[in-house]
Amino acid sequence: MTYEEFLAMLRDNYNKMLLTKKETAKELGTSEATIDRLRKNGLITSKKVLGQIMFSIDEIARFLTVS
């Protein structure tokens, strides 16, 4: 799938621009601990919103098409 296809799929599935760590792990087919390692190693970027780690669907689509 292309970046645009992943982005459209995520927008259709979630109807929001930011996903939680749990939702991101589900989309990437991995654990929340792996998401933490990816963040720590700078492979995926996150935002902190009201104390919660969030990931933009643009970043998730980018990660899926680059990796």
Secondary structure, DSSP 8 states (H G I E B T S, - for coil): --HHHHHHHHHHHH-SSEEEHHHHHHHHTS-HHHHHHHHHTTSS--EEETTEEEEEHHHHHHHHHH-
